[in-house]
């Protein structure tokens, strides 16, 4: 409950309101401007392209400068992009503000986790990230309600202008409340290694936990961005559900997701990361399949609530692992790498799903996403099993070499086990 934690939670709550405003209206706004289902997929993919290109540079920039300046700049970028959305004369024009929105997202949400990593001790970091992600979920419960209500009563462009107003308020809040958290050695590191420290990036990429978290992020983003956020509103409208009701469905999803994130924070320090991620992805795939065969608004609400809870578990577990697998000098790069991996699913998934939707219909979209998510879960399980196999083989080799488990062998096995744990602070 430190002031720094409460302030970043308040800041990210505002940022998530901003992000939630266009969620239920973007597909409807794009199609109202003449976008086909195929073009809708391409426009959605622009968000992934922008995040893919900007996530790592923005994260490294925050390592070299300070988190506060980049976070505030992200809020201002939100406002600029939303004004550009409101002024769009055609569907194709939406690609430009979509790219700007992507930069704003990577300059706020992942860097909030890096901010917490800078100001919170490792033993309390899981609980702090639980609070942080709960604030995110709470904001996303408010944003879709604002966007759907303003969009239904005043028009879709006015919904974006409302989001821009909230973003400017968030920038002022950040200027007044956030603290500068640049680690003391960052400027010296910048002079020694330049802006890009390739060695540190290679070390991060070799971390098994980073690899598993990034794979899970690709699969989860494919489902969320491709199926839930892009084509679910269109599917819901096709079965007779109104715009305001669609916004309400997303609000219930966010409330349920946020409610489990605070207790999940401390639990993330104890649960095995590989199997938590695998379980969440398997449930996500089952939900995608079930949505494709459901037309009841009540049943769809239940499915979205369950999907939101699963996403909350993934978000806390994945981001806590990433924050702990890095140190203060490269934590911005680590969260940037995590978000960049999610952008892969966000970039290519919607394009492929747009082709699927255009040629075979909306139901095939959800079925295709379920297959992709299941493949991601299988790959993470394989990496996890390989890690356990190597750990067991190392212990057996020590026993054969020393004729028993002596002190040195025990220490070696201990260090190997510690190295395989997903939440060891400062590993990079």
Secondary structure, DSSP 8 states (H G I E B T S, - for coil): --HHHHHHHHHHHHHHHHHHHTTTTHHHHHHHTT--HHHHHHHHHHHHHHHHHHHHHHHHHHHHS-HHHHHHHHHHHHHHHHHHHHT-SSTTTHHHHHHHHHHHHHTTHHHHHHHHHHHS-HHHHHHHHHHHHHHHHHHHHHHHHHHHHHHHHT-HHHHHHHHHHHHHHHHHHHHHH------TTHHHHHHHH-S--HHHHHHHHH-HHHHHHHHHHHHHHIIIIIIIIIIHHHHHHHTT--HHHHHHHHHHHHHHHHHTHHHHHHHTTTS-HHHHHHHHHHHHHHHHHHHTT---HHHHHHHHHHHHHHHHHHHHHHHHHHHHTS-TTTHHHHHHHHHHHHHHHHHHHHHHHHHHHHHH-HHHHHHHHHHHHHHHHHHHHHHHHHHHHHHHHHHHHHHHHHTS--HHHHHHHHHHHHHH-TT-TT--
